Every structure is written in C-alpha cells, then in structure tokens.
C-alpha cells in the first residue's frame, strides 16, 4: 500500500527521460520550499508560537527559503541543469535536513507541534535530496551541460 504523497511523487517522476524527472523534482522542491518560506516570512509570529521557534529566526529562515526556492526554480527551468549546480542543491538539502534534526535536539525547545513539524519537514527535504540524487545518477551522461 502506498501513501498519497508517495504515489504523487511516483506520478511526477514517471518518465523515461532522466533529465525530465530531475527537472520535475527540482521544480517540486522549488515550489514547496518557496511556499514554506513565504509562510514562515508572512506568519512568523503565529507560526513561531505554534512551533516553539523564535519569530525573528523564522522570519529570516523564511526569506532565505524564498531566495533558495527561487534559485532551485531557475535551475529546474533550464533544459539541461548543470550537474554541479544540482549537486549543490542536493548538498544544501542534506545539510538542511541534518541541521533541522540537530536544532530540534540542541537549540530549540519546540512545542508538540514543532516536535512533529521539524522532523517532518526534514524528512521531506531529505526525500527531495534523494530523489534528485537518484535522478541525476540515472541520467549522469545525459544531464551534462
């Protein structure tokens, strides 16, 4: 049995063309990241209270995520995303997921909602990194340039 999220991702990835699959995962990453960033920036105070994360930190992360999401979107829009740029996105996503989990235990004192949200978003980001890495690997020769 598959979850709606996994079956949705499978539908997005369903293509014989590795470059198209990679671009789709980059575009989805951009969309989710930008939407998340906009929410953090626009609703930093109530979301900060809900999650148990400082308002100023959440607002700054929101702006950072919007900029990062836009950059990933520009990469997704390229006919042939450069492997080095894709690798950088994968690395940043891995670092974000790891930092989220570390922050949960080392720096934050989250509410119950934050204790669920922070690792959940880290898992989503890690899933993007894995999907992008597998897509890049599947088309290693055809993605160049």
N, C-alpha and C positions, 0 to 999 in steps of 0.2 A: 504494500500500500504506500502510495506517495502522498506527500503533503501538497497543498495547493501551491506553496512557494516553490518547491522543487519541480513540480510539473510545469509551472510557469517558466522557470529557468530553462527547463528542458525544451520547451517550445521556442524560447528565444534563441537557444543555441542550435536548434535543428537546421543545419545547413551543411552541404558537402564542402563548402568553401571555408577553410580555417580563418582567412582574413576577415570574412563577413562575421563569423562567430566572435572573433576577437573584438571587432568594432562594436558589435551588439553589446557585449559585456562591458566594454568601456563606456558606451552610451548609457547603459543602465546604471553603472557606477556613478556617472556624472549626474544623472537625474536624481538618484537617491541622495547623493552627497550634497548637492545644491539645495534640494528641498529640506534636508535636515539642517543645513547651515542657515537657511532662511528662517526656519522655525526657531533655532537657537538664538539668532540675532534679534528677531522681531519679538519673541516672547521669553527673553532671558530671565526676567524676574519670576513669572509664574512657573516656568519650567525649572528654574533653579530651586525654587521652593519644593516643587514636586519631586525632583530627583535628589535633592540634598547637595547640590553643586552650586558654587558661588555664581551670582548673577554676572559679575564682570568677566569671570573666566568663560562662562557660557556664551556671552555676547562676543568675546574675542574669538572663541572657537568657531562661532557661527560665521563671522566674517572670513576667517581662514578657510572654512569648509566651502563657502560660496566661491572664493577665488580658486581653490583647488578643484572643485567640481567643474568650474568653467574651463580650467586648463585641461582636465580629463575630457571634457566635451569637445574641445578643439582637437585633441588627439583622435578622438573617435570619429570626427568628421573627415579626417584625412583618408584618402583612398588607400594609402599604404602607410599605416602607422609605423614609425621607426621603432625597431626592436629595443634600442637603448632607452627611448622615452617610455615605452611600455614597461620595460624592466624597472624603471624609476617609479612608475605608478604602482607596480606590484610591491616594490620595496617599501614605499610610503604606506600602502595599505597594511602590509605586515607589521610595520612599526606602529601604526595607529592601533591595530588590534592588540598588540602586546602592551603598548602604553596604557590603553584603556583598562586592561586587566590589572596591570601594575598599580595604576592610580586608584582603582577600586579598593585594593588592599593596603596601599602605602600612604595615600594622601587624602582620599575622600572619606567622608562619613555619610554615605548615601542613605536616603530613606529606603523603605521597602521597594518603592517603585524604581528608585535609582539602582538598587541592588539587582533588579531584574533587567532594567533598560541597558545599563552599561555593558554587561557581558553579552546581551542580545545583539546590540549594535556592533560589538567587537566580532561576534560570530558572522554577522552579515558582511562586514568589511573583509574578514578573513576568507569568506566564501568568494567574494569578488576577486581577491588576490589569487586564490586557487584557480578559479575559472579563467582568469586572464592568463595565468601561467600555463595552464593546460592548452588553451587556445594558441598561445604563442608557440609553445612546444610542438603542437600538432602541425603548424604551418611554418616551422622555422625557416625553411628555404624560400617559401613564397611570400613572406612578410617583409623581407629585406627591401630597403629604400623607402 
